Amino acid sequence: MKLTLRSLLFALAVTSSARAENWPNWRGPNQDGSSPEKNLPAKFSKTEGVKWAAPLPGLSASVPVVWGDKVFITAPIEDKKQLVGLCYDANTGKELWRNVISEGDLQWDNKSNFASPSATTDGNRVVFLFANAVIASFDFSGKQEWKRDLKETHGAFGTQWTYGSSPLLDGGRLYIQVLQRNEDFDFQGFHKGTPGKPHDSYILTLDPATGKDVWKVIRPSDAMNETLESFASPVCATVNGQRQLFIIGGDCITGHDAATGKELWRWGNWNQDQNKNLRLVPSVVVGDGIALACSPKKRPVFGVKPGLSGKQNDSALAWTSDPKDFTSDVSTPAFYGGKFYVLDSDHRTITCVEPKTGKVVWTGETGSKSKFESSPTVADGKIYMTNFWGDVYVVKAGGDKFELLSVNEMGDGTKPNGDAKSCRSSIAAANGRLFIRTQDKLYCVGQ
């Protein structure tokens, strides 16, 4: 009887563990905005369904990163001019530790700040990167493993608006993407780039244990001026048995050998009018054999076939969207249940798309009075989206028609309109809960 009971308890533990999932980087366990989590709520508020709410020392667009009983997040502290990495207890919301990683200027425009990149973790360490090129790694107890100022070796990040690309831990490597202007320049009273240093766009891989460079690959582009800049983040996916690293910006999407950084293929044809002001924000999303590439500023979305070699023409495309049907200027789409979900910030619509054909299954108007610049999170058959005001819209995933399940007001009551006080953080789904960042708090909603 004891053996049977012990076996039953073990089976229950394994089943529970299989259901629970971490959220180790800004786009989650699959790097596509989705999670296999179940039993997540559709309706909640600041007083209903909240397990805990923790005050945050400052607002940024970075996403909560969750591993087991730890939540990691970045924040600016304005009055002290500090950039900090924080750790909270995922069960109680108690702040376990905070480390000051950088001090000085916190922003160089009025829309965001240096704490915009999200943290990343592999379960052994957590890495925080800031837009001023300072990066540091800590163990889960908060002890610093290493710290670097990348300006000293690679120059400052030369983007017009605040650098926002998040680092990525994948396969024992730490990836950093810097797609930037090819010269130093002045913008809104700040000098961007580093005189005397190279201004190439590049992909940098560090050893997570030491922070030392492993390899750096220059990522060239024929784009010009602001169009060279990308605020997307690196994404990894397995294609035909090979781990590939996907990079987008500078008018093209490229696939790289994740182990070496070698460019395997590239395609780019969305800027035939040679527009110099097409900065790119959405990251690549891979699903069902298609790499989704969103061109900026109400231009098309492209379904690219990633099993390629060399420089590609338009035969690399499975399909191209009509921007009147769906597009995305800022939000990174999600892949879940065999479908892509594309959030249109300006029109405040969400579109369900078939990956192989680009066919629109449905498009729904959220009715939001404010823009979305966060990215959709999809789990448990629900799509979660946060607008500038901190309102969380929940839409049913799948099906053959749009269904709005709820609108949940989680913000602080203010109604910002695209400035630095706007909510841009996406939602993390982990261990049966939602982790929602608003203007002043981190909420844990669910079981």
Secondary structure as a PSIPRED ss2 file (coil, helix, strand):
# PSIPRED VFORMAT (PSIPRED V4.0)

   1 M C   1.000  0.000  0.000
   2 K H   0.000  1.000  0.000
   3 L H   0.000  1.000  0.000
   4 T H   0.000  1.000  0.000
   5 L H   0.000  1.000  0.000
   6 R H   0.000  1.000  0.000
   7 S H   0.000  1.000  0.000
   8 L H   0.000  1.000  0.000
   9 L H   0.000  1.000  0.000
  10 F H   0.000  1.000  0.000
  11 A H   0.000  1.000  0.000
  12 L H   0.000  1.000  0.000
  13 A H   0.000  1.000  0.000
  14 V H   0.000  1.000  0.000
  15 T H   0.000  1.000  0.000
  16 S H   0.000  1.000  0.000
  17 S H   0.000  1.000  0.000
  18 A H   0.000  1.000  0.000
  19 R H   0.000  1.000  0.000
  20 A C   1.000  0.000  0.000
  21 E C   1.000  0.000  0.000
  22 N C   1.000  0.000  0.000
  23 W E   0.000  0.000  1.000
  24 P C   1.000  0.000  0.000
  25 N C   1.000  0.000  0.000
  26 W C   1.000  0.000  0.000
  27 R C   1.000  0.000  0.000
  28 G C   1.000  0.000  0.000
  29 P C   1.000  0.000  0.000
  30 N C   1.000  0.000  0.000
  31 Q C   1.000  0.000  0.000
  32 D C   1.000  0.000  0.000
  33 G C   1.000  0.000  0.000
  34 S E   0.000  0.000  1.000
  35 S E   0.000  0.000  1.000
  36 P C   1.000  0.000  0.000
  37 E C   1.000  0.000  0.000
  38 K C   1.000  0.000  0.000
  39 N C   1.000  0.000  0.000
  40 L C   1.000  0.000  0.000
  41 P C   1.000  0.000  0.000
  42 A C   1.000  0.000  0.000
  43 K C   1.000  0.000  0.000
  44 F C   1.000  0.000  0.000
  45 S C   1.000  0.000  0.000
  46 K C   1.000  0.000  0.000
  47 T C   1.000  0.000  0.000
  48 E C   1.000  0.000  0.000
  49 G C   1.000  0.000  0.000
  50 V E   0.000  0.000  1.000
  51 K E   0.000  0.000  1.000
  52 W E   0.000  0.000  1.000
  53 A E   0.000  0.000  1.000
  54 A E   0.000  0.000  1.000
  55 P E   0.000  0.000  1.000
  56 L C   1.000  0.000  0.000
  57 P C   1.000  0.000  0.000
  58 G C   1.000  0.000  0.000
  59 L C   1.000  0.000  0.000
  60 S C   1.000  0.000  0.000
  61 A C   1.000  0.000  0.000
  62 S C   1.000  0.000  0.000
  63 V C   1.000  0.000  0.000
  64 P C   1.000  0.000  0.000
  65 V E   0.000  0.000  1.000
  66 V E   0.000  0.000  1.000
  67 W E   0.000  0.000  1.000
  68 G C   1.000  0.000  0.000
  69 D C   1.000  0.000  0.000
  70 K E   0.000  0.000  1.000
  71 V E   0.000  0.000  1.000
  72 F E   0.000  0.000  1.000
  73 I E   0.000  0.000  1.000
  74 T E   0.000  0.000  1.000
  75 A E   0.000  0.000  1.000
  76 P E   0.000  0.000  1.000
  77 I E   0.000  0.000  1.000
  78 E C   1.000  0.000  0.000
  79 D C   1.000  0.000  0.000
  80 K C   1.000  0.000  0.000
  81 K C   1.000  0.000  0.000
  82 Q E   0.000  0.000  1.000
  83 L E   0.000  0.000  1.000
  84 V E   0.000  0.000  1.000
  85 G E   0.000  0.000  1.000
  86 L E   0.000  0.000  1.000
  87 C E   0.000  0.000  1.000
  88 Y E   0.000  0.000  1.000
  89 D E   0.000  0.000  1.000
  90 A C   1.000  0.000  0.000
  91 N C   1.000  0.000  0.000
  92 T C   1.000  0.000  0.000
  93 G C   1.000  0.000  0.000
  94 K C   1.000  0.000  0.000
  95 E E   0.000  0.000  1.000
  96 L E   0.000  0.000  1.000
  97 W E   0.000  0.000  1.000
  98 R E   0.000  0.000  1.000
  99 N E   0.000  0.000  1.000
 100 V E   0.000  0.000  1.000
 101 I E   0.000  0.000  1.000
 102 S E   0.000  0.000  1.000
 103 E E   0.000  0.000  1.000
 104 G C   1.000  0.000  0.000
 105 D C   1.000  0.000  0.000
 106 L C   1.000  0.000  0.000
 107 Q C   1.000  0.000  0.000
 108 W C   1.000  0.000  0.000
 109 D C   1.000  0.000  0.000
 110 N C   1.000  0.000  0.000
 111 K C   1.000  0.000  0.000
 112 S C   1.000  0.000  0.000
 113 N C   1.000  0.000  0.000
 114 F C   1.000  0.000  0.000
 115 A C   1.000  0.000  0.000
 116 S C   1.000  0.000  0.000
 117 P C   1.000  0.000  0.000
 118 S C   1.000  0.000  0.000
 119 A C   1.000  0.000  0.000
 120 T E   0.000  0.000  1.000
 121 T E   0.000  0.000  1.000
 122 D C   1.000  0.000  0.000
 123 G C   1.000  0.000  0.000
 124 N C   1.000  0.000  0.000
 125 R E   0.000  0.000  1.000
 126 V E   0.000  0.000  1.000
 127 V E   0.000  0.000  1.000
 128 F E   0.000  0.000  1.000
 129 L E   0.000  0.000  1.000
 130 F C   1.000  0.000  0.000
 131 A C   1.000  0.000  0.000
 132 N C   1.000  0.000  0.000
 133 A C   1.000  0.000  0.000
 134 V E   0.000  0.000  1.000
 135 I E   0.000  0.000  1.000
 136 A E   0.000  0.000  1.000
 137 S E   0.000  0.000  1.000
 138 F E   0.000  0.000  1.000
 139 D E   0.000  0.000  1.000
 140 F C   1.000  0.000  0.000
 141 S C   1.000  0.000  0.000
 142 G C   1.000  0.000  0.000
 143 K C   1.000  0.000  0.000
 144 Q E   0.000  0.000  1.000
 145 E E   0.000  0.000  1.000
 146 W E   0.000  0.000  1.000
 147 K E   0.000  0.000  1.000
 148 R E   0.000  0.000  1.000
 149 D E   0.000  0.000  1.000
 150 L C   1.000  0.000  0.000
 151 K H   0.000  1.000  0.000
 152 E H   0.000  1.000  0.000
 153 T H   0.000  1.000  0.000
 154 H H   0.000  1.000  0.000
 155 G C   1.000  0.000  0.000
 156 A C   1.000  0.000  0.000
 157 F C   1.000  0.000  0.000
 158 G C   1.000  0.000  0.000
 159 T C   1.000  0.000  0.000
 160 Q C   1.000  0.000  0.000
 161 W C   1.000  0.000  0.000
 162 T C   1.000  0.000  0.000
 163 Y C   1.000  0.000  0.000
 164 G C   1.000  0.000  0.000
 165 S C   1.000  0.000  0.000
 166 S C   1.000  0.000  0.000
 167 P C   1.000  0.000  0.000
 168 L E   0.000  0.000  1.000
 169 L E   0.000  0.000  1.000
 170 D E   0.000  0.000  1.000
 171 G C   1.000  0.000  0.000
 172 G C   1.000  0.000  0.000
 173 R E   0.000  0.000  1.000
 174 L E   0.000  0.000  1.000
 175 Y E   0.000  0.000  1.000
 176 I E   0.000  0.000  1.000
 177 Q E   0.000  0.000  1.000
 178 V E   0.000  0.000  1.000
 179 L E   0.000  0.000  1.000
 180 Q C   1.000  0.000  0.000
 181 R C   1.000  0.000  0.000
 182 N C   1.000  0.000  0.000
 183 E C   1.000  0.000  0.000
 184 D C   1.000  0.000  0.000
 185 F E   0.000  0.000  1.000
 186 D E   0.000  0.000  1.000
 187 F E   0.000  0.000  1.000
 188 Q C   1.000  0.000  0.000
 189 G C   1.000  0.000  0.000
 190 F E   0.000  0.000  1.000
 191 H E   0.000  0.000  1.000
 192 K E   0.000  0.000  1.000
 193 G C   1.000  0.000  0.000
 194 T C   1.000  0.000  0.000
 195 P C   1.000  0.000  0.000
 196 G C   1.000  0.000  0.000
 197 K C   1.000  0.000  0.000
 198 P C   1.000  0.000  0.000
 199 H C   1.000  0.000  0.000
 200 D C   1.000  0.000  0.000
 201 S C   1.000  0.000  0.000
 202 Y E   0.000  0.000  1.000
 203 I E   0.000  0.000  1.000
 204 L E   0.000  0.000  1.000
 205 T E   0.000  0.000  1.000
 206 L E   0.000  0.000  1.000
 207 D C   1.000  0.000  0.000
 208 P C   1.000  0.000  0.000
 209 A C   1.000  0.000  0.000
 210 T C   1.000  0.000  0.000
 211 G C   1.000  0.000  0.000
 212 K C   1.000  0.000  0.000
 213 D E   0.000  0.000  1.000
 214 V E   0.000  0.000  1.000
 215 W E   0.000  0.000  1.000
 216 K E   0.000  0.000  1.000
 217 V E   0.000  0.000  1.000
 218 I E   0.000  0.000  1.000
 219 R C   1.000  0.000  0.000
 220 P C   1.000  0.000  0.000
 221 S C   1.000  0.000  0.000
 222 D C   1.000  0.000  0.000
 223 A C   1.000  0.000  0.000
 224 M C   1.000  0.000  0.000
 225 N H   0.000  1.000  0.000
 226 E H   0.000  1.000  0.000
 227 T H   0.000  1.000  0.000
 228 L H   0.000  1.000  0.000
 229 E C   1.000  0.000  0.000
 230 S E   0.000  0.000  1.000
 231 F C   1.000  0.000  0.000
 232 A C   1.000  0.000  0.000
 233 S C   1.000  0.000  0.000
 234 P C   1.000  0.000  0.000
 235 V E   0.000  0.000  1.000
 236 C E   0.000  0.000  1.000
 237 A E   0.000  0.000  1.000
 238 T E   0.000  0.000  1.000
 239 V E   0.000  0.000  1.000
 240 N C   1.000  0.000  0.000
 241 G C   1.000  0.000  0.000
 242 Q E   0.000  0.000  1.000
 243 R E   0.000  0.000  1.000
 244 Q E   0.000  0.000  1.000
 245 L E   0.000  0.000  1.000
 246 F E   0.000  0.000  1.000
 247 I E   0.000  0.000  1.000
 248 I E   0.000  0.000  1.000
 249 G E   0.000  0.000  1.000
 250 G C   1.000  0.000  0.000
 251 D C   1.000  0.000  0.000
 252 C E   0.000  0.000  1.000
 253 I E   0.000  0.000  1.000
 254 T E   0.000  0.000  1.000
 255 G E   0.000  0.000  1.000
 256 H E   0.000  0.000  1.000
 257 D E   0.000  0.000  1.000
 258 A C   1.000  0.000  0.000
 259 A C   1.000  0.000  0.000
 260 T C   1.000  0.000  0.000
 261 G C   1.000  0.000  0.000
 262 K C   1.000  0.000  0.000
 263 E E   0.000  0.000  1.000
 264 L E   0.000  0.000  1.000
 265 W E   0.000  0.000  1.000
 266 R E   0.000  0.000  1.000
 267 W E   0.000  0.000  1.000
 268 G C   1.000  0.000  0.000
 269 N C   1.000  0.000  0.000
 270 W C   1.000  0.000  0.000
 271 N C   1.000  0.000  0.000
 272 Q C   1.000  0.000  0.000
 273 D C   1.000  0.000  0.000
 274 Q C   1.000  0.000  0.000
 275 N C   1.000  0.000  0.000
 276 K C   1.000  0.000  0.000
 277 N C   1.000  0.000  0.000
 278 L C   1.000  0.000  0.000
 279 R C   1.000  0.000  0.000
 280 L E   0.000  0.000  1.000
 281 V C   1.000  0.000  0.000
 282 P C   1.000  0.000  0.000
 283 S C   1.000  0.000  0.000
 284 V C   1.000  0.000  0.000
 285 V E   0.000  0.000  1.000
 286 V E   0.000  0.000  1.000
 287 G E   0.000  0.000  1.000
 288 D C   1.000  0.000  0.000
 289 G C   1.000  0.000  0.000
 290 I E   0.000  0.000  1.000
 291 A E   0.000  0.000  1.000
 292 L E   0.000  0.000  1.000
 293 A E   0.000  0.000  1.000
 294 C E   0.000  0.000  1.000
 295 S C   1.000  0.000  0.000
 296 P C   1.000  0.000  0.000
 297 K C   1.000  0.000  0.000
 298 K C   1.000  0.000  0.000
 299 R C   1.000  0.000  0.000
 300 P C   1.000  0.000  0.000
 301 V E   0.000  0.000  1.000
 302 F E   0.000  0.000  1.000
 303 G E   0.000  0.000  1.000
 304 V E   0.000  0.000  1.000
 305 K C   1.000  0.000  0.000
 306 P C   1.000  0.000  0.000
 307 G C   1.000  0.000  0.000
 308 L C   1.000  0.000  0.000
 309 S C   1.000  0.000  0.000
 310 G E   0.000  0.000  1.000
 311 K E   0.000  0.000  1.000
 312 Q C   1.000  0.000  0.000
 313 N C   1.000  0.000  0.000
 314 D H   0.000  1.000  0.000
 315 S H   0.000  1.000  0.000
 316 A H   0.000  1.000  0.000
 317 L E   0.000  0.000  1.000
 318 A E   0.000  0.000  1.000
 319 W E   0.000  0.000  1.000
 320 T E   0.000  0.000  1.000
 321 S C   1.000  0.000  0.000
 322 D C   1.000  0.000  0.000
 323 P C   1.000  0.000  0.000
 324 K C   1.000  0.000  0.000
 325 D C   1.000  0.000  0.000
 326 F C   1.000  0.000  0.000
 327 T C   1.000  0.000  0.000
 328 S C   1.000  0.000  0.000
 329 D C   1.000  0.000  0.000
 330 V C   1.000  0.000  0.000
 331 S C   1.000  0.000  0.000
 332 T C   1.000  0.000  0.000
 333 P C   1.000  0.000  0.000
 334 A E   0.000  0.000  1.000
 335 F E   0.000  0.000  1.000
 336 Y E   0.000  0.000  1.000
 337 G C   1.000  0.000  0.000
 338 G C   1.000  0.000  0.000
 339 K E   0.000  0.000  1.000
 340 F E   0.000  0.000  1.000
 341 Y E   0.000  0.000  1.000
 342 V E   0.000  0.000  1.000
 343 L E   0.000  0.000  1.000
 344 D E   0.000  0.000  1.000
 345 S C   1.000  0.000  0.000
 346 D C   1.000  0.000  0.000
 347 H C   1.000  0.000  0.000
 348 R C   1.000  0.000  0.000
 349 T E   0.000  0.000  1.000
 350 I E   0.000  0.000  1.000
 351 T E   0.000  0.000  1.000
 352 C E   0.000  0.000  1.000
 353 V E   0.000  0.000  1.000
 354 E C   1.000  0.000  0.000
 355 P C   1.000  0.000  0.000
 356 K C   1.000  0.000  0.000
 357 T C   1.000  0.000  0.000
 358 G C   1.000  0.000  0.000
 359 K C   1.000  0.000  0.000
 360 V E   0.000  0.000  1.000
 361 V E   0.000  0.000  1.000
 362 W E   0.000  0.000  1.000
 363 T E   0.000  0.000  1.000
 364 G E   0.000  0.000  1.000
 365 E E   0.000  0.000  1.000
 366 T C   1.000  0.000  0.000
 367 G C   1.000  0.000  0.000
 368 S C   1.000  0.000  0.000
 369 K C   1.000  0.000  0.000
 370 S C   1.000  0.000  0.000
 371 K C   1.000  0.000  0.000
 372 F E   0.000  0.000  1.000
 373 E C   1.000  0.000  0.000
 374 S C   1.000  0.000  0.000
 375 S C   1.000  0.000  0.000
 376 P C   1.000  0.000  0.000
 377 T E   0.000  0.000  1.000
 378 V E   0.000  0.000  1.000
 379 A E   0.000  0.000  1.000
 380 D C   1.000  0.000  0.000
 381 G C   1.000  0.000  0.000
 382 K E   0.000  0.000  1.000
 383 I E   0.000  0.000  1.000
 384 Y E   0.000  0.000  1.000
 385 M E   0.000  0.000  1.000
 386 T E   0.000  0.000  1.000
 387 N E   0.000  0.000  1.000
 388 F C   1.000  0.000  0.000
 389 W C   1.000  0.000  0.000
 390 G C   1.000  0.000  0.000
 391 D E   0.000  0.000  1.000
 392 V E   0.000  0.000  1.000
 393 Y E   0.000  0.000  1.000
 394 V E   0.000  0.000  1.000
 395 V E   0.000  0.000  1.000
 396 K E   0.000  0.000  1.000
 397 A C   1.000  0.000  0.000
 398 G C   1.000  0.000  0.000
 399 G C   1.000  0.000  0.000
 400 D C   1.000  0.000  0.000
 401 K C   1.000  0.000  0.000
 402 F C   1.000  0.000  0.000
 403 E C   1.000  0.000  0.000
 404 L E   0.000  0.000  1.000
 405 L E   0.000  0.000  1.000
 406 S E   0.000  0.000  1.000
 407 V E   0.000  0.000  1.000
 408 N E   0.000  0.000  1.000
 409 E E   0.000  0.000  1.000
 410 M C   1.000  0.000  0.000
 411 G C   1.000  0.000  0.000
 412 D C   1.000  0.000  0.000
 413 G C   1.000  0.000  0.000
 414 T C   1.000  0.000  0.000
 415 K C   1.000  0.000  0.000
 416 P C   1.000  0.000  0.000
 417 N C   1.000  0.000  0.000
 418 G C   1.000  0.000  0.000
 419 D C   1.000  0.000  0.000
 420 A C   1.000  0.000  0.000
 421 K C   1.000  0.000  0.000
 422 S C   1.000  0.000  0.000
 423 C C   1.000  0.000  0.000
 424 R C   1.000  0.000  0.000
 425 S C   1.000  0.000  0.000
 426 S C   1.000  0.000  0.000
 427 I C   1.000  0.000  0.000
 428 A E   0.000  0.000  1.000
 429 A E   0.000  0.000  1.000
 430 A E   0.000  0.000  1.000
 431 N C   1.000  0.000  0.000
 432 G C   1.000  0.000  0.000
 433 R E   0.000  0.000  1.000
 434 L E   0.000  0.000  1.000
 435 F E   0.000  0.000  1.000
 436 I E   0.000  0.000  1.000
 437 R E   0.000  0.000  1.000
 438 T C   1.000  0.000  0.000
 439 Q C   1.000  0.000  0.000
 440 D C   1.000  0.000  0.000
 441 K E   0.000  0.000  1.000
 442 L E   0.000  0.000  1.000
 443 Y E   0.000  0.000  1.000
 444 C E   0.000  0.000  1.000
 445 V E   0.000  0.000  1.000
 446 G E   0.000  0.000  1.000
 447 Q C   1.000  0.000  0.000
